[in-house]
Amino acid sequence: MGTRTGREVAAWLARHAPVAVLTGAGCSTASGIPDYRDREGRWKRPEPMRLQVFLSGPETRRRYWARSAAGWPRIAAARPNAAHRALAELERAGLVSTVVTQNVDGLHRRAGSRRLVELHGRLDRVRCLACGALESRARLQRRLLALNPAFAAAPAARVLPDGDAALAEELAAGFRVPGCRRCGGLLKPDVVFFGEAVPGAAAAAAQAAVEEAAGLLVVGSSLMVYSGFRLVRAAAARGLPVAILNLGRTRGDALAGARWEADCVATLTAAAARLGAAVPA
């Protein structure tokens, strides 16, 4: 199946290149980062953090940052898998024009994708909501553990897709959260929380990527989040060929001229090899 699907994806890419690629959580599961939804597009885990909830009070933020402190080491240790590397090689070969990702894990960047739009931001940094100052998430982790030394010895927790972790309430009780190093303001991960608007610059860059491409390939996304689905709608409205590679149904299936329900790692690796863009081990 993987070989046949890889052959079909390779043929589609060769026919329609250069294409924009829109990726979702399914692209990173082989790197050990869980996805959000099942094959029917339903939530597999509690709904991710909403901005309104994050801003609702210090106790909510205390719980969030405690869970984030528990989950960050796993996210920081994640490495790009062969799907990320295949897309970077296909870009170098001129077959992929831009990767637009809904993921916040930074794995496309680390795999070598150069024309990259991180639609929902970056989990590897935090932003002050008062002055806008940025700080690396790794540096904040050191500050979190310095303020909460007992937390470093807490039992390993189940990591969730947004980089936080399932954590017992008693472990979050009394967790101390530092403020901005510059002004003491509230810190927020530099990502788009669920229900939050995508920043205008990122939305415009993603739209431009679709408009400049000759086709759109969706990889590992159910397209249940509108910021991704709108790009598929925009491509279809322009008459561009749309293809979807995903395990499970997606919101954009009716707009796709080609659809493969297959593992994206095996499929993209096989497709890249057939197109002379072998994926480095």
Protein Blocks (a to p, Z undefined) as FASTA:
>chain_A
ZZmmmmmmmmmmmmmmccdddddfklmmmnopacfbdfkopafbdcdddfklmmnomklm
mmmmmmmmmmmmmmmmpccdfklmmmmmmmmnopafbdcdfbfnlmmmmnopabdcdfko
pfkbccdfklopacdfklmmmmmmmmmmmlmmpccddddfkopacddfklmgopacdddf
klopacddfbddehiacdfklmmmmmmmmmmpgbdcdehiahlamklmmmmmmmmmnopa
cddddedddfklmmpcbdcdddfklmmmmmmmmnopaccZZ
